Amino acid sequence: MGSIKDLPLVERPREKALKYGISILSDSELLAVLIQSGTKQKSAISIAIDLIINFNGIANVFKQSLYELCKIEGINKIKALQILAISELFIRIRQNMLSNQNEQINLANPYEVYDYIHLKISSLLQEKMIVLYLNIKNIVIFEEMISLGNDSMSVTNNKLICKRAIEKYAKKVIICHNHPSGVSAPSLEDVASTMSLKSALMYIQVTLLDHIIIGKDEFYSIINDKRYFLKTK
């Protein structure tokens, strides 16, 4: 396999971008620019193509762990970190944009809750929960990520969520967690833990607005008992 240097100048990703603009590059060419160099056996473009094929699309490349990325021939820890850094930057930029719009976001709407939260947990390979604490106007005043576990862990989480709601003077709470399987339908444990938390919050006069489960191109509202599907191209 030849290297990028074997290509005519006009076909090399960096030269193409400099001459025609970055938007002209294909997914594999953009990824090749990011990982910068190949190996003796493979060019950066070939490695980029391997990444896209192995992880079934460019979007999934940026959802992988360091360990999974390093399984691809030509990707060492430094190149994997470069990919992870871009992924983390995108998430933070998106979060910052949404945070700046908090006063316009009505988080009582399941679609807007999904839009606000899904980038934070949809790519995680383990189940995690994000708890949103809101004021009376549904504005987020605090949020935190907590671990999910067994039934005893659910009791512990209830105590923590109630404690935090009191500390932050929250009037409403929304909880969200991901299903790495991609299917958002709730388990019996999901429903039971939701009802348990709802009852616990009632004692401190805080409303559980919703429990949103994030899947792949779908999400589920336990409070509304409804699955929502996203429009895909």
C-alpha positions as CSV (number, residue, x, y, z in Angstrom):
1,M,0.0,0.0,0.0
2,G,1.5,3.4,-1.0
3,S,1.6,6.3,1.3
4,I,-0.1,9.7,0.9
5,K,3.1,11.0,-0.4
6,D,2.7,8.8,-3.4
7,L,-0.5,10.6,-4.4
8,P,-0.5,13.6,-6.7
9,L,-0.4,16.9,-4.7
10,V,-3.9,17.8,-5.7
11,E,-5.2,14.5,-4.2
12,R,-3.5,14.7,-0.8
13,P,-6.0,15.6,1.9
14,R,-4.0,18.5,3.4
15,E,-3.2,20.0,0.0
16,K,-6.8,19.6,-1.1
17,A,-8.1,21.3,2.0
18,L,-5.6,24.2,1.7
19,K,-6.5,24.8,-1.9
20,Y,-10.2,24.1,-2.0
21,G,-11.3,24.4,1.7
22,I,-11.8,21.8,4.4
23,S,-15.4,21.0,3.5
24,I,-14.4,19.4,0.2
25,L,-12.7,16.5,2.0
26,S,-14.5,13.1,2.4
27,D,-15.0,11.5,5.8
28,S,-11.9,9.3,5.4
29,E,-9.8,12.3,4.2
30,L,-10.8,14.4,7.2
31,L,-10.0,11.5,9.5
32,A,-6.6,11.0,7.7
33,V,-5.8,14.7,8.4
34,L,-6.6,14.1,12.0
35,I,-4.4,11.0,12.5
36,Q,-1.7,12.7,10.4
37,S,0.5,9.8,9.4
38,G,0.3,6.1,8.5
39,T,2.7,3.2,8.8
40,K,5.1,1.5,6.4
41,Q,2.3,-0.8,5.4
42,K,-0.7,1.6,5.3
43,S,-1.3,5.2,4.5
44,A,-3.3,7.5,6.8
45,I,-6.2,7.4,4.4
46,S,-6.2,3.5,4.5
47,I,-6.1,3.6,8.3
48,A,-9.0,6.1,8.3
49,I,-11.0,3.9,5.9
50,D,-10.3,0.9,8.2
51,L,-11.6,2.9,11.2
52,I,-14.8,3.8,9.4
53,I,-15.5,0.3,8.2
54,N,-14.7,-1.4,11.5
55,F,-16.9,0.8,13.5
56,N,-19.7,1.1,10.9
57,G,-19.5,4.7,10.1
58,I,-17.6,7.9,10.9
59,A,-19.9,8.8,13.8
60,N,-19.2,5.6,15.6
61,V,-15.4,6.1,15.3
62,F,-15.8,9.0,17.8
63,K,-17.8,6.8,20.3
64,Q,-15.0,4.3,20.9
65,S,-12.8,3.9,23.9
66,L,-9.0,4.2,23.8
67,Y,-8.8,0.4,24.0
68,E,-11.1,-0.2,21.0
69,L,-9.4,2.4,18.8
70,C,-6.0,0.9,19.5
71,K,-7.2,-2.5,18.1
72,I,-7.1,-1.0,14.6
73,E,-3.7,-1.5,12.9
74,G,-1.9,1.8,12.6
75,I,-3.7,3.4,15.6
76,N,-1.4,3.9,18.6
77,K,-2.3,5.5,21.9
78,I,-1.3,9.0,20.6
79,K,-3.5,8.8,17.5
80,A,-6.4,7.3,19.6
81,L,-6.1,10.3,22.0
82,Q,-6.3,12.7,19.1
83,I,-9.6,11.1,18.1
84,L,-10.9,11.1,21.6
85,A,-9.9,14.8,22.0
86,I,-12.0,15.8,19.0
87,S,-14.9,13.8,20.3
88,E,-14.7,15.4,23.8
89,L,-14.3,18.9,22.2
90,F,-17.4,18.4,20.1
91,I,-19.4,17.3,23.2
92,R,-18.2,20.3,25.2
93,I,-18.9,22.8,22.5
94,R,-22.4,21.3,22.1
95,Q,-23.0,21.4,25.8
96,N,-21.8,25.0,26.0
97,M,-24.1,26.1,23.2
98,L,-27.1,24.4,24.9
99,S,-26.2,25.9,28.3
100,N,-26.2,29.3,26.8
101,Q,-29.7,28.8,25.7
102,N,-31.0,27.4,29.0
103,E,-33.5,30.2,29.5
104,Q,-35.2,29.4,26.2
105,I,-35.3,25.6,26.8
106,N,-38.4,24.1,28.3
107,L,-37.1,20.9,29.7
108,A,-40.5,19.7,30.5
109,N,-40.7,18.6,26.9
110,P,-39.3,15.1,26.3
111,Y,-37.8,16.1,22.9
112,E,-36.0,19.1,24.4
113,V,-34.7,17.0,27.3
114,Y,-33.3,14.5,24.8
115,D,-31.7,17.3,22.8
116,Y,-30.1,18.7,25.9
117,I,-28.8,15.4,27.3
118,H,-28.2,12.8,24.7
119,L,-24.7,13.8,23.6
120,K,-23.5,13.5,27.2
121,I,-24.5,9.8,27.6
122,S,-25.6,8.3,24.3
123,S,-22.0,7.2,23.4
124,L,-21.2,5.6,26.7
125,L,-20.6,1.8,26.7
126,Q,-21.9,1.4,30.3
127,E,-25.2,2.6,31.8
128,K,-24.8,5.9,33.5
129,M,-27.4,8.3,34.8
130,I,-27.5,12.1,34.6
131,V,-29.7,13.9,37.1
132,L,-31.0,17.4,36.2
133,Y,-32.1,19.7,39.0
134,L,-34.5,22.4,37.9
135,N,-36.1,25.5,39.4
136,I,-39.8,26.3,39.2
137,K,-39.4,27.6,35.7
138,N,-37.8,24.4,34.4
139,I,-34.3,26.0,34.2
140,V,-31.4,23.6,35.0
141,I,-29.6,24.8,38.1
142,F,-27.4,21.8,38.6
143,E,-26.6,18.5,37.0
144,E,-24.5,15.5,37.9
145,M,-23.7,12.0,36.6
146,I,-24.1,9.1,39.0
147,S,-23.5,5.4,38.6
148,L,-26.2,2.8,38.1
149,G,-26.2,-0.5,40.0
150,N,-28.4,-3.0,41.8
151,D,-31.5,-2.4,43.9
152,S,-29.4,-1.3,46.9
153,M,-27.7,1.2,44.7
154,S,-31.1,2.6,43.6
155,V,-31.9,3.3,47.3
156,T,-28.5,5.0,47.7
157,N,-29.2,7.1,44.6
158,N,-32.6,8.1,45.9
159,K,-31.0,9.5,49.1
160,L,-28.3,11.3,47.1
161,I,-30.8,12.8,44.7
162,C,-33.1,14.0,47.5
163,K,-30.1,15.4,49.4
164,R,-28.9,17.3,46.3
165,A,-32.3,18.6,45.5
166,I,-32.5,20.1,49.0
167,E,-29.0,21.6,48.8
168,K,-29.7,23.2,45.4
169,Y,-33.2,24.4,46.3
170,A,-34.6,22.4,43.3
171,K,-38.3,22.2,42.7
172,K,-38.2,19.6,39.9
173,V,-35.9,16.7,38.9
174,I,-35.4,14.9,35.6
175,I,-33.3,11.8,35.4
176,C,-31.8,10.4,32.2
177,H,-29.9,7.2,31.5
178,N,-28.6,5.4,28.5
179,H,-29.2,1.9,27.2
180,P,-26.0,0.8,25.4
181,S,-28.0,-1.8,23.5
182,G,-29.7,1.0,21.6
183,V,-33.2,-0.1,22.6
184,S,-34.8,2.5,24.9
185,A,-37.7,0.4,26.2
186,P,-37.6,0.4,30.0
187,S,-36.9,-2.7,32.1
188,L,-39.1,-3.6,35.1
189,E,-36.3,-2.3,37.3
190,D,-36.3,1.0,35.4
191,V,-40.0,1.5,36.1
192,A,-39.7,0.4,39.7
193,S,-36.8,2.7,40.4
194,T,-38.6,5.6,38.8
195,M,-41.7,5.1,41.0
196,S,-39.5,4.7,44.0
197,L,-37.7,8.0,43.3
198,K,-40.9,9.8,42.5
199,S,-42.3,8.8,45.9
200,A,-39.1,9.8,47.7
201,L,-39.1,13.2,46.1
202,M,-42.7,13.8,47.0
203,Y,-41.7,13.8,50.7
204,I,-39.5,16.8,50.1
205,Q,-42.1,18.5,47.8
206,V,-40.0,18.1,44.7
207,T,-41.6,16.8,41.4
208,L,-40.0,14.1,39.3
209,L,-40.8,15.5,35.8
210,D,-39.5,12.6,33.9
211,H,-37.1,9.7,33.5
212,I,-35.7,9.6,29.9
213,I,-34.0,6.5,28.6
214,I,-31.6,7.2,25.7
215,G,-31.3,4.6,23.0
216,K,-30.1,4.7,19.4
217,D,-32.2,7.1,17.3
218,E,-34.9,6.8,20.0
219,F,-35.7,7.6,23.6
220,Y,-38.4,6.6,26.1
221,S,-40.3,8.7,28.6
222,I,-41.2,6.5,31.6
223,I,-43.5,9.2,33.0
224,N,-45.4,9.5,29.7
225,D,-45.0,5.8,29.1
226,K,-44.1,6.5,25.5
227,R,-41.3,5.7,23.1
228,Y,-40.1,8.5,20.8
229,F,-38.4,7.8,17.5
230,L,-36.0,10.3,15.9
231,K,-36.2,11.1,12.2
232,T,-33.2,9.6,10.4
233,K,-32.0,10.4,6.9
